[in-house]
Amino acid sequence: MTISHLEVLVEEYSAEVALENLLPKILTSDLGFKIHSFRGKKDLLKKLPQRLKGYRSWLPEDWRIVVLCDRDDEDCQKLKKMLEDCAISNGVMTKSSSSNPQFTLLNRIAIEELEAWFLGDATAINQAYPKIAKSFANRERYRDPDVIRGGTWEALEALLQKKGYYQGGLNKVEVARTISEYMQPQNNRSLSFQCFYSGVQALTKQG
């Protein structure tokens, strides 16, 4: 079966604008998508059961669903299990729960926040903000974007502010839109991004 469309659920608008730029670099040109952002992670998790129940009643056979949220300070395995259990209890087959290649929903977690994905592409940050040399990625703090201590949002803000950007505070939506425009998915150093990337590919190449 050829997959024709993705419904993508994200916790906030900054993730929506980032994926608006990133998904066309991952998907084939004939595959459509629509991104639905919520008012934060709590709002997404609260409304997810009803949303999945609704999808089950009308989702076309060749459509698929992606759910993306930040880990933040939560236990990754517990959060993933919560997402998986929510899907299964509402009759939606996930990648992890399916015993065959066919599945409807992909749950993915940005570790610890979406900003880790931006920090995973030093070239894109340099292109978006030329005062920042690509070599920042060699520094110990930024070497592995998924294990940055003190928050990836704060780490990205510190990196940008040190070179004179966003002195009044990081604009998450603007930064997401600007950096994602230059990102190359296959080159990203964030393992959680690569997990998202390969998962979306598996989801859309079923058949």
N, C-alpha and C positions, 0 to 999 in steps of 0.2 A: 504493500500500500504506500502511496505517495502522500506524505504529510503536507498539508496546504497552509496551515495557520497555527500560530502559537498565541495563547492567552497567558500573559505574564503578570504575576502579582508581586508587587514590591512594597516595602514599608513606608517609603517616603519619596517625595518628588525628585530629590537629587539622584536617586537610583533610577528613576524613570528617564531623566534627561541623559544620564550616562548610557543606559541601555539603548536609547534611541539612536545613539551613535555607534555603539558596539555590536548590536545584533546584526545590522546589515553586513558587518565584516565577518560574521560567523555563519549566517544563513545564506542559502542560495537565493538568487534574485527573485525567484518565483514563489518564495515562501513568505506569506504575510504574517504580521504580528500586531498585537495591541497590548499596550502596557497599562496596567491599572495600579495607581499608587494610593496608599492609605495614609492615615494621619499618625504614622509612627508604628512601631513594632506591636505594641499592645493592641492597637486598632486592627491591624492585619490579623493577628492571632485570634482576636475576639470574633471577627467576622468571617474567618476562613471556613468554619464548618458549614455555615449557611451558603456561602459562595460555592463550595464544592458540591453541596447537595443540589444546588441549582444547576451547576454544570452537568451533573450526572443526568439530569432530566432532559437536557436539550443539546449537549455538545455533539457536533457532527463527528462521524467516525474518523475523519481524517484531520481532526484538530487535536492539539495537545496543550498541556498546561505546565507552566513553570512557576514555582514559588521560591522567592529569594528574600532572605532576611539576614540581618547582622547577628553575629553571635553575641557581641558586646561582652558582658562579664559572665554570661551563662555557660554552663557545661555544654559543650558542643554535642555530645552523644545524647544527652537528655533532651536538648532542643530538637535535634534531628528525630528522635523517637516521638516527640510530641507531634511534629509535623507528619511523620509517617502514620501514626495512629489516627490522626485526624482524617487523613485521606482514606485509609482503609475502612474506618468506621462509617464513612460516607460513600462507600462503594466505588472508590476511585483507585485503580491499580497504579502503584508507584514503581519506579525503577528498582528500588531495593526489595520490594515485596513480590515482584513478579518472578516466576520461575522460568519464564520464557522471554525472548527478546521483545515481545510486545508489551508496552506499558503506556499509560496515559499521562502520568504526572511525574515531574522531576522536582524534588526538593533540594535546594542548595542554600548553603550558609556562607556569608562573607565573614572571614576571620581576620580581626575581630570586628572590623567595620569595612564598609565599602572603600574607604580611603586607602586601605591596604592594597587594593587592586590598582589604585593610581600610583602608589609608591612602588609597585611592582614593575612599572614601565618608566625607567629613568629617561629614556629617549623622548617619550611623549611629554614628560614634565619639562624637559629642556626645550622642546619645540614650543610648548605652550607658554613657558616662562623662561626666556633665554638667559636671564641672569643666573639661573641655577645650572651649574655644570652637571653633566651626566655622571661624573665621578662620585657624586654624593652617595650613590648606591654601594660604593666600596667601603663606606664608613660602617663601623660595627653596628651602630644603631639601626641602619637602614638595610643591612645586608639581607635579612630575611623579613620581608614586610609582614608576614603572618604572626611573628612573635615579638613585635615591637612593644616595649613596655611603656605604660603611661598613656596608651591610647593612640591609634593611628591617625585619628582626626587631629589630635594635638601635635603629633609628630609632623604631619603635613603642614599644619599652620605654622609651626616653628621654622620649618624649612623655607617656606615662602616669605614669612615676615623677616627673616634674617637678610634676605636680599631686597627688602623694601616693598614687597607685595602685601596687600591686605593689612595695612597697619591698624586699621580700625576693627579687625576681626575677619575671620575667614567667611567668605560667602560660599556656602556649600554647593548651592545650585550652580553658580557661575563656575566654580572650580570643577565640578563634575562635568559640566558641558564642555569646558575648555580643554581639559586634559583628555577626556574620552575621545575627542575628535581626532587626536593623534595616536591613540593607542593601537598597537598591533597585537591581537590576542595570542598569537603563537609565540610571542617573545616575552610574555609576562612572567615575572619571577615569583609571583604569589601562587602558592600551591592551591589555595582555595579558589583562586580565579581559574587555574588550569582544570580544577575539578568541575567548576561551572561550565567551562568551555567544552570539555570532553563530554560532559553530561548532555548538554544541548545538542551536540553533534549526534550522540547516540539516540536521543529522543526523536530527532528529525530524520534519521536515516533508517528507520524501521521499514521492514518490508522485504 
